[in-house]
């Protein structure tokens, strides 16, 4: 507030009146104060207003994607458990791939004086974090995807290797026409697509662009429609690699409806995948470990770890159950 007051050429008490909406301030003066607030990137610390001087916040902010996705729910559960064990509460927020919502949510969390942030970043430029976080220097850990324009720790899954493993497994069953359904996650599924192409080329198979289907929203319904279109085409694929659990569900629905025998490998495990009439082969990672690792790194930063930012990549595993082992007709 002192920085804002100095920049606007007013007293600190005037800044306080503008920020808190109390008292009387001339419109011209309020405009100067608001301009200074915007220029400096000041955020009112909601929790700090209720803390005694020198008292630290014991809250961590967790900003995720769509919480209806079991992947994010599992990640959040693990991160919250680690934070709670260390005596921290967690403020949970979602942005769901909307850059403006994300920016506002980050500002609100920092304004509440969280001790640190774990963020699943969207596809936009995150240079804005340097402005919003410039005064507070809140530690940040990105999880599931890296962010552009901001330097911080990041914890990832080896998506490219997962895509390679899934595709190579299908090639090993004799398939050379392997379709891939790609959800628009801007990073993770893009790396899975890269692994798909790498496995095909290493096996001497030139990727067919007609078999690469990028979906608009990545829903189960889209995947079902796309799979139906693929399997009823003049030259259908004999195998399908679906890059998320939602897409795998759509693929299986279409296969059942059409009553066709197609090999399927999905990325991310899901409940009852091993209990279906033909259990589903998946590439999976330890999602809870993703959340735990991010939380432990963040707590280390909060405790004063000032070593260079680190990139942690967790391994993936292919679980062969049945659908991926259907050989070429």
QUIDAMO-V918369 format. One record per backbone hydrogen bond with DSSP energy under -1.0 kcal/mol. NH is the residue of the N-H (numbers start at 1). CO is the residue of the C=O. E is the energy in kcal/mol with one decimal. If there is no record, write none. Layout:
BEGIN
[[NH/CO/E] [NH/CO/E]]
END
This chain:
BEGIN
[[5/1/-2.6] [6/2/-2.5] [7/3/-2.2] [8/4/-2.5] [9/5/-1.3] [10/5/-2.3] [15/11/-1.5] [16/12/-2.4] [17/13/-1.9] [18/14/-2.1] [19/15/-2.9] [20/16/-2.4] [21/17/-1.1] [22/17/-1.6] [30/26/-2.7] [31/27/-2.1] [32/28/-1.5] [33/29/-2.3] [34/30/-2.7] [35/31/-2.1] [36/32/-2.0] [37/33/-2.4] [38/34/-2.2] [39/35/-2.2] [40/36/-2.4] [41/37/-2.1] [42/37/-1.5] [46/44/-1.1] [46/111/-3.0] [49/45/-1.5] [50/47/-1.6] [51/48/-1.1] [55/52/-2.3] [60/89/-2.6] [61/116/-2.8] [62/91/-3.0] [63/118/-2.9] [64/93/-2.4] [69/66/-1.6] [73/69/-1.8] [74/70/-2.5] [75/71/-2.0] [76/72/-2.8] [77/73/-2.2] [78/74/-1.9] [79/75/-2.2] [80/76/-2.7] [81/77/-1.9] [82/78/-1.9] [83/79/-2.4] [84/80/-3.0] [85/81/-2.1] [86/82/-1.2] [87/84/-1.6] [88/83/-2.9] [89/58/-2.7] [91/60/-2.9] [93/62/-2.8] [95/64/-2.0] [102/98/-2.5] [103/99/-2.5] [104/100/-2.2] [105/101/-2.5] [106/102/-2.7] [107/103/-2.2] [108/104/-2.3] [109/105/-2.5] [110/106/-2.7] [111/107/-2.2] [112/108/-1.0] [113/110/-1.9] [114/109/-1.3] [115/59/-3.7] [117/139/-2.5] [118/61/-2.5] [119/141/-2.4] [120/63/-2.8] [126/148/-3.3] [129/126/-1.7] [130/127/-1.4] [132/128/-2.7] [133/129/-2.6] [137/133/-2.5] [141/117/-2.5] [142/153/-3.1] [143/119/-2.3] [144/155/-2.8] [154/310/-2.2] [155/142/-2.2] [156/312/-3.5] [158/314/-2.2] [159/157/-2.3] [162/158/-1.9] [163/159/-2.5] [164/160/-2.2] [165/161/-2.8] [166/162/-2.3] [167/163/-2.0] [168/164/-2.9] [169/165/-2.1] [170/166/-1.5] [171/167/-2.4] [172/168/-2.5] [174/171/-2.1] [175/170/-1.8] [179/239/-2.8] [180/211/-2.8] [181/241/-2.2] [182/213/-3.1] [185/183/-2.0] [191/187/-2.1] [192/188/-1.6] [193/189/-2.2] [194/190/-1.7] [195/191/-2.0] [196/192/-2.0] [197/193/-2.3] [198/194/-2.2] [199/195/-2.4] [200/196/-2.0] [201/197/-2.4] [202/198/-2.4] [203/199/-1.1] [204/201/-1.6] [205/200/-3.0] [211/208/-2.1] [212/209/-1.3] [213/180/-2.7] [215/182/-2.6] [223/219/-2.0] [224/220/-2.3] [225/221/-2.2] [226/222/-2.8] [227/223/-2.5] [228/224/-2.2] [229/225/-2.1] [230/226/-2.3] [231/227/-2.8] [232/228/-1.1] [233/230/-1.2] [238/177/-2.0] [239/177/-1.3] [240/263/-2.6] [241/179/-2.7] [242/265/-2.2] [243/181/-1.9] [248/244/-2.0] [249/245/-1.8] [250/246/-1.5] [251/247/-2.5] [252/248/-2.5] [253/249/-2.0] [254/250/-2.2] [255/251/-2.3] [256/252/-2.2] [257/253/-2.4] [258/254/-2.5] [259/255/-1.3] [260/255/-1.5] [263/238/-2.0] [264/323/-1.4] [265/240/-2.1] [266/281/-2.2] [267/242/-1.7] [268/283/-3.5] [273/270/-1.9] [275/272/-1.6] [280/273/-2.8] [282/319/-1.6] [283/266/-2.7] [284/317/-3.1] [287/285/-1.4] [290/286/-1.5] [291/287/-1.7] [292/288/-2.7] [293/289/-3.1] [294/290/-1.9] [295/291/-2.1] [296/292/-2.6] [297/293/-2.3] [298/294/-2.2] [299/295/-2.6] [300/296/-1.9] [301/297/-1.9] [302/298/-2.5] [303/299/-1.8] [304/301/-1.4] [305/300/-2.5] [312/154/-2.8] [314/156/-3.2] [317/284/-2.8] [319/282/-3.4] [323/279/-2.1] [325/322/-1.2] [328/173/-1.5]]
END
